Amino acid sequence: MESTGPDSWPPAPIPQKQGQGKESQSTGGSRPTKWVQEDAPSLGSLMGLGDMISQQLVERRGLRAHQAGRTLTMASLGCGFVGPVVGGWYRVLDRLIPGTTKVDALKKMLLDQGGFAPCFLGCFLPLVGTLNGLSAQDNWAKLQRDFPDALITNYYLWPAVQLANFYLVPLHYRLAVVQCVAVIWNSYLSWKAHRL
């Protein structure tokens, strides 16, 4: 006899509205509200953690020389810039290239890494410079110096991560998966963005 009660395993499939398939389920329905309530603080914490790792393990500042304001800035950027921009990008990308086949994942990764990654880094690095009080001229010089290296380093890590992310992970979990990997990337970005 097959059980269909609340404690049965495997759980019964969730009834779908007519015309609602796997792709429309992956959009996460009420995600914008959930983003504000749950994801933004998590993302901010992970960006802050990346900065702490950068200051303590990469730069070896020690606790007395730790720049708490810098960590707070990175955490704020995670909540107010990185999360909304990257999360929004994933929703746009899923609409531009719907589907979860290997070919779809490859197309998403190529568009993400060929178009979005350079633009994102080109905005992120000067934003950090501005928040750190750099003049427009100093910020431009820093961007010209750091952008090529940051983009090349990006290509060592993110294409493989994103290919797996786009192929294996539902849309509403992609930002979380990326941010777990990004603790290492955030450490690098924090070091690169704060290096004078």
N, C-alpha and C positions, 0 to 999 in steps of 0.2 A: 504494500500500500504506500502511495506517495504522499508525503506530508507537505502541506503548503502553509503551515502556521508561521508565526513570527520567529520561531526558534528553529525552523527547518533549514537544512543545508543540502544543496546550495540554495541561496535565496531565489525567490521567484523573480523573473525579470520585471522591471518597472514598466507599466503600461505606457505606450507612447501615443501622442496625438497623431492623427493622420498626417503623413508627409514628414514626420519627424524621424530622422534616422540618426546614425552614428555621428555624422558631422554636426548636425544642429544640436545634438546633446553636448558635444565637446565645447560649445561656446560658453557654457557655464551660467547661462541664464542671468542670475542676479549678481554676477561677479563684481560690477563696479561698487556696489554697496559693501560687499564682503571684502573687497580690496581695502577700503578705507578702514574697516573695523579690524581686520586680521592681518592682511599681508603687509601693509605699510610699516607697522611697528617691527615686524619680523625682518623685513628688508633693511630697515634702518639699523637694526641691531647687527645684522650681518655685515653691513658696510662699516659700521663702527668697529666690529671685531676685526675686519680686514685691516683697518688703520692701526688698531692696537698691535696686531701681529707685525705690521710693517715697522712700527716704532720700536717694538721690543725685540723682535727676532732678526729683522733685516738691518735696521739702523742701530740697534743695540743702545738705545737711549737710557734704559734703566727707568725705574719707577719715578725717581725724583725729577728727571728731565722729560718725563712723558708730557706731551702737549694735549691736555684734555680738551681744549677748545678745538683743536684740529680733529680729534676723534668725534666730537659733537658735530662739527661741520660735515664730516663724512657721513655720519648717521643721518643728519638732516637731508643731505643730498640723496641718500638712499630712499628716504620717505617721500621727499618732495620732487625729485627729478628722475632718478634712475628707475624707480618702481613704476610711476605713471607712464614714462616714456617707453620703457621696455615692455611693460604689460600691454600698453596700447598698441605697440608695434606687433606683438604676437597676435592680437585680435585682427589687426589689419592684414597681416601676412596670411592668417588662416582664411580670411575672406578672399584674398587675391589668389591663393593657391589652395583651394579646398581639397581635402583628401589626406589619406595617411599611407599611401603606397610608398615603396622605396623611391620611385621616381619623384613623387610629390615632395618627399622629405629632402631629396637632393636639390630640387628646385628651390625649396624654402631656404635651405642652407646657403645656396649660392646667392640668392637675393639678400639674405640676412648679412652674409659676410662681405658680399661685393658692394652692397648699397648702404645698408643700415650701419654696420660697424664703423666704417670711416666717418660717416656723419655723426654718429654718437660720440666717438672719441674726439672729433673736431669741435663738439659742443662741450663735452665734459671737461676736458683739460683747461680751456679758457674760463669756464665757469668756476672751477676751483681756484684758478689764478686770480680771478676777480674777487672771490670771497676772501682770498688771502691778501688783498690790497695791492695787487700788481697794477701798474699803470697799463694803459692800452698798448703802448709801445713794448714794454717788458713782457706783457702777456703774449703779444704777437711773436716776439723773438723766442719765447719759451715754447710756444706751439710749434714754430718752425723747427726747433731743435728736438722736441720730444715726440711729436706726432709720428714721424716715420718709424722710429724704434717701437713705439707703443703699438702701432698697427701691425708691424711684422711679428711682434711678440703675441699679439692677439691671434694671428694666423697659426701659430704653433699649437694653441690650445683649443680655440673655439670651433673650428670647422667640424672636428670629430665629435665634440660634445653636442653641438647643435644638430648634426645629422642624426645622432641617437635620440636626442630630445624630440625632434620633429617626427621621427618614425615611431618611437615607442611610447611617448608620454602624451596624455590628453592635454588639450589646450589649457585648461584651468590649473594644471600642475606644472606647466613649463617654467613659469617664472620662479617657482620654488626650487625646482631641480637646478636651474641655472644658478640661482643664488647660493645653493650649497657648494657647487663647484667654484662659484665666484668668490668665495672667501679667499682663496689663493689669488685669484685675479685682482680682487679688491686690494689685497696687500701690495701687489705690484703697482696698481694704479695709484694708490695713495703715495707710495714711495716716489713714483714717477712724477705725480702732480705736485708734490711738495719739495722736490729736489730743485735747488736754485742754481 
